[in-house]
């Protein structure tokens, strides 16, 4: 519904961003469980603070809140409100995250988070894709199946890289605890963490050629202090 309206106004469609959606959903749940309706949360602060806590870098960001008996009604109310409509039709925004929960009466409580990633973040994503592409080109040349990017591993790799860049410390125990909360216990994940990495050195890792690995999460930091995290996972069987 959002993108239909944007396209009717000659704007590009927004990309649904899973990381923004997690921030949006957490805020909707926070409002529902703590019984408030506001952009500022007593426990998580404002949108900027929530995005920074989730290690999401951004050039610009915005947030809409709404509730109604149906999602189409939420959409109508927001588009009829000048301030909310300005976010929905902001040509600068490229990404959106949606957090939707049901209230006790069956109505919908919705948080919409909009952003345009910083140029550093955009550049990092390009390098991430190109590096995984080179990994897979080498595997295919050796008749080894290509690695499949796992979204959870990718998010964990990016968050860990930002943590390393911010603190200068490599904490593999913290990374392991984060993954254990979200991955099946049967899956074996090998982690490699680099400070000021050379992509060529990463591509020389012998483990990249191993056929036991089926999934990958390769994440670069989005900060001036560069760091990289490479996660290689088995298929869990």
Secondary structure, DSSP 8 states (H G I E B T S, - for coil): -HHHHHHHTT----EE-HHHHHHHHHHHHHHHHHT--SSSBTTTBSHHHHHHHTT---SEEEEEEEEESSHHHHHHHHHHSHHHHHHHT-TT--EEEEEEEE-TTS-EEEEEEEEE--HHHHHHHHHHHHHHHHHHHHHHHTT----EE-HHHHHHHHHHHHHHHHHS---HHHHHHHHHTTS-TT--EEEEEEES--HHHHHT-GGGG-TT--EEEEEE-SSSS-EEEEEEE----
